Amino acid sequence: MTSTDLHLPEGATANDRYVVDIDPASAGWTHSSLRVVALSPGGTHVFTAGDSEWIVLPLQGGCTVQIETASSEQYEFQLLGRDSVFAKASDFAYVPRDARVQIASGAGGRFALAGAKCERRLPARYGPAPEVPVEQRGSGNCARQVRGFAAADSFDCDRLIAVEVITPGGNWSSYPPHKHDEHRPGEESALEEIYYFEIDGPNGLGYQRVFPSREGGSDVLAEVRSGDAVLVPDGWHGPSIAQPGHDMYYLNVMAGPGATREWRICFHPDHVESTGGYR
């Protein structure tokens, strides 16, 4: 892929249903998807899960999620949501594959649909906000907050792994550079990854680096703003850099072909000695 393919500015994938619409076909890979739907007050959105599992995650506002599964079971989850991604972790809803879904919001809002092609059909479930693991990762100007709402070890999915990261203005995150593009049992898992960004405050921006782990691999340095996405099909990625005075949010969506759902990464050897990894 070229750098143009990897950096998707706000609006680049928008259509009449979604303000962000990234699927395996458009990304040129096999598993990971991300959609963002914007609803006006009183608005509704209907979609079918198809061969993917999904998490409905409020970015701003709350909603009702109605799910009808392939076996005609019906569920309704009230998501309280949040004022913005910078406010706190949100509750969320898990949607199994082959289901029909309706999202309705009385006050309106924006809602992320993080998805992954999968094989197993797991139960529809509600994820309470107080149960989202929140980790303070790194230190000094590499400190950031990680909300592991659908991390591999915190919430059961078939393929999907998804977390949120808040990087304080002026800090680096997704650092030291790391990769997960090879299947090496016990050491590294092969995962396609999407970064979706929002920047706090007007005129805020950040930077995202992806560089090759192999000849001809992914290579991009992108200036990112609210609504942008960066695709990471392979390669070392990091740092993610927040402009001073503007906190940076990103949603990471990952999935891959491995027999087990796990997040195993390899740090870039040139940076391990000076950083000690995620310390």
Secondary structure, 3 states (H helix, E strand, C coil): CCHHHHEECCCCCCCCCCCEEECHHHHCCCCEEEEEEEECCCEEEEEECCCEEEEEEEEEEEEEEEEECCCCCEEEEEEEEECCCCCCCCCEEEECCCCEEEEEECCCEEEEEEEEECCCCCCCEEECHHHCCEEEECCHHHCEEEEEEECCCCCCCCCCEEEEEEECCCCEECCCCEECCCCECCCECCCEEEEEEEECCCCCCEEEEEECCCCCCCCEEEEECCCCEEEECCCEEEEEEECCCCCEEEEEEEECCCCCCCCCCEECHHHHHHHCCCC
